Amino acid sequence: VAEPNVPDFGFRITRKLDCWADNVPELYERAKAEQWDATKDIPWHQLPVLEDDIEQAVCQVMTFLVENEFVALYLPSKFISRIDPHYTEVALLLATQVKDEARHIEVYTKRALANGGGLQYVSASTQWALKSLMSQDNYIKASFLLHLLGEGTFLDLLKFIEDIAPDPVTKEVLVRTRQDEARHV
């Protein structure tokens, strides 16, 4: 119950219909429970030295993944401040997704740097596709495009890369990030 004359914060997402799903509270609790640490929980000391061409390929894939994860980080974060606090669980769930995506950027970057290969080449076509996603201003459309179409497809890509990973450390990176992405979908 708000006191009279409280300021209008201009929240643009004020209807339950525009942001709610019945499993939001459970997803939030699950997201908190499944947090992991990109430094401590990946056995970096077990990463083998790979042949140069294989390492470069892994680094290029990691670069592509980082490109995509930045949009997955920025898009939910731009909507958090638009959600009326009456839907606290939605804002908190999106905050866990932002945390997940930040960790994914961290872990993919660490993997690219781990054997000295570094981040590689950024694709113009990928950037244009990501820019079109970032231009979404409607939460429902943005969530559909990001969480269902984008991350839904990403799950298959991560599983494929996991299956062909050249070493167990890279595989562990993909297993953990795929679990997070599955929760987002």
N, C-alpha and C positions, 0 to 999 in steps of 0.2 A: 504494500500500500504506500503510494507516494504522497508526500506532503504537498499541499497546494504550492504552486509557483516553482516547482522544480524545473530546471532548465531542460530544453529540448536538445538532445544530443544529435538529432538528425539521423538516427539509425534508420537505414533503408530496408532492412530485413526485419519486419515487425510482425509478420504473420507466421504461425506455426507451419502452415501449408508451404511456405517458401523455404523452409530449412530443416524440418524435422523428419526423422524416421524413428519408428518405434524402438529400434535397437541401438540408438545413439548412446544411452547410458552404459549398456553392456560393451559396446565398442570402445568407449572411453576407458572403462576399467581394464579391458583387455590390452589396450594400447599402453597404458601405464605399466601393466605387469610385464609386457614384452619388450621393454626398452633394453638396449644393449649398448656397449661402448666400443667404438671403432678402434680404439687403441688397446684396450685390455682384453677384449673378447675375440680378437682375431690373432691367431698364432703367427705374427709377422716373422718371428725368429726362425720359423720353419719354411719360409719362402725360398724355393730353390732358384738358382740362377738358370735362366732359360736361354735357348739359342736366340741370337739377336733378332732374327725375323719373327720368331714367335713372341718375344717380349714386345717388339714394336706393335704387333697385331693386338696383343692384350692392351697395350697402352692406348691404341686407337679406339678400341671398344670402350675402354674406361672413359676416354674423352667424350665419346658419343653419349654414354650414360650420364656423365656430369652435365652435359648440355641440357638433356631432358630433365634432370633432377632440379635444375635451377628454376624452370617453369613450374614444376611440381611444388617447389618451395614458395615461389612468389605468388602464385595464383590463390591458394587458400589464405595466405597471409593478408592479401588485399581485402578479403571479405570479413575477416575476424572483427574488425572495428565497425563493420556495418550491421552486425547482428545485435539485436536488442538483448540486453542481459537477461530477459525472461527466459531465454533459450541458452542458458549458461553451458549446458552439456555440449551443445553444438560448437560454441566458441572454444571450449576446452578440447573437444575432439579435434577440431581443426588445428589447434596449437600443438597437439601431439603429432599430427601429420607434418606440420612445419618442422618440428624437432626430428622426425624420422627422415625427412628429405634433406635436412642439413647434415645429418649423420651419413646419409648415402653419398652426398657430395664429398664429405670428408673421407669416407672409406674408399670410394672410387679414385679420388685424387691420391690418397696414400698408396693405393695399389699401383697406380701409374708411376709414382715416384720411387717406389720401393726398390726396384732393381736399376734405377738410374735412367729409365726410358723417358719418363715425363709425359705430360699431356701432349697430344698430337694436334691434328688438324680439325678445324671446325667447318662444318658444311653449310653453305649458303642455303641450300634447300631445307635442311633441318632447322636452321634459324628462322626462315620465313614461316615454316609450319608452326614453330613454337611461338613466334610473334603473333600469329593469328589467334592462337589459343589465349595468349595474354591479353588480347584486346577484348575478350568477353567481359561484359559488365553485368550480366545477369547471373546470379548465383546458381540457379537451377541448370542453365545451359552450361556454365563453366564447370560445374560439378559433373554433369553428364559427360562432357567432352574429356575432362581430365581423369576422373575416377573410373569411369566405365570404359570409354573407348581408348583413352591413352594408357592408363595403368593396366587395364584389362589386356591390351595387346602387349604391354611391357612384361606382364607375367610370363607370357609365352616366350618372349625374347630372353628374359632372364633364365628361364628353365633351359632353353636351348644352349645358352652360353655356359650355364652351370654344367650341363651334360658333356660339353666338349672342353671344359676348363683344363688347361695344361698342367695344373698343379692343385694340390688340396687346399692351399691358402686362398687362391683365387676362387675356388669352388665354395669355400666357406663364406667369403664375401657375398657371393651371389645367393647362396642359400638364405643367409640372414636378411638381405635386402628384399628378396622375393617374398619372404614371410611378412615383412612390413607392408609391401605393396598389396599383397592379398588382402590384408586387413583394410586397406584403403578402398579397394574395390568393393 
